[in-house]
Amino acid sequence: MLKGRHLLEPMDLTTKEIDEICLLAEKIIDNPKKYRNVCQGQILATLFFEPSTRTRLSFEAAMLRLGGSVIGFSDSSSSSVSKGESIVDTIKVISCYADIIAMRHPKEGAPKIAAMNTNIPIINAGDGGHHHPTQTLTDLLTIKRAKKRFDNLTIGLCGDLKFGRTVHSLVKAMLRYPNNKFIFISPKELEIPDYIKDELKEKRIEFMEVTKMEEVLPKLDILYMTRVQKERFFNEEDYIKLKDTFILDKEKMKLANKNMIVIHPLPRVNEIHPEVDNDKRAYYFEQVKNGMYVRMALIMKLLGIEE
């Protein structure tokens, strides 16, 4: 039962609960009209202390499509935080107005503090380089719809694996399913953190690290591309040096398995050439739509709204 719960990281959900959310999302995709008034009278607050377009609009579209309403802000400078108000006070005030909160914050752990100070569900919409659980649900729904399963997959993750919260969350989610293998593709400076590698070793899950995409493309069922995130760098020279390390183009796609899918949390900069968009294996725009549907399902579950 998910009613009244918080979602702060992907591991807050069991695999059974993930399956239930994905199943409901697929039902919504199949018959959206059935669900267009189920959240009438309910209010979602979107508290975005860090700029975002896709995630914030996805949450807002999800609630509006369910017949609910939305309040909130898209930048901390337009909130009382700019006057010195604490996160705790902001959350306590917003909890008087809303039934559920989606919150993004640049500091790791901020949504957890929020969850400790409210009696309404908090959804972490991204906290620093930490977690982004609804992006993980989006990725999982996309994988489920494309591959019909979560197990026996070889997953390549490419680009910024050091700071990419979506990468960390997806690995932690997928390592719970049997016989998955991981291939990490990145420059040395942006390799996957040791705590992820340690967990994979502890669970005896097969993984490898490479610095060239071409050599592993034929082995992959899923290629998860990420951008090198300028906002995570202290030194612009380092960012400039690494930003063009991996670019997926038409030529590289010729090396890939014909059933491989390409997904990306977006926004992209230049790591996927626009010429790849027309390849039937490019799933990243469908992934965006899946994100709205999976958030619709999650909102319903956390509010305890029956189908």
Buried (B, 14 or more C-beta within 10 A) or exposed (E): EBEEBBBBBBEBBEEEBBBBBBEBBBBBBEEEEEBEEBBEEBBBBBBBBBEBEBBBBBBBBBBBBBBBBBBBBBEBEEBEBEEEEEBEEBBEEBBEEBBBBBBBBBEEBBBBBBBEBBEBBBBBBBBBBBBBBBBBBBBBBBBBBBBEEBEEBBBBBBBBBBBBBBBBBBBBBBBBBEEBBBBBBBBEEBBBBEEBBEEBEEEEBEBEBBEEBEEBBEBBBBBBBBBBBEEBBEEEEEBEBBBEBBBBEEEBBEBBBEEBBBBBBBEBEEBBBEEBEEBEBBBBEBBBBBBBBBBBBBBBBBBEBEE
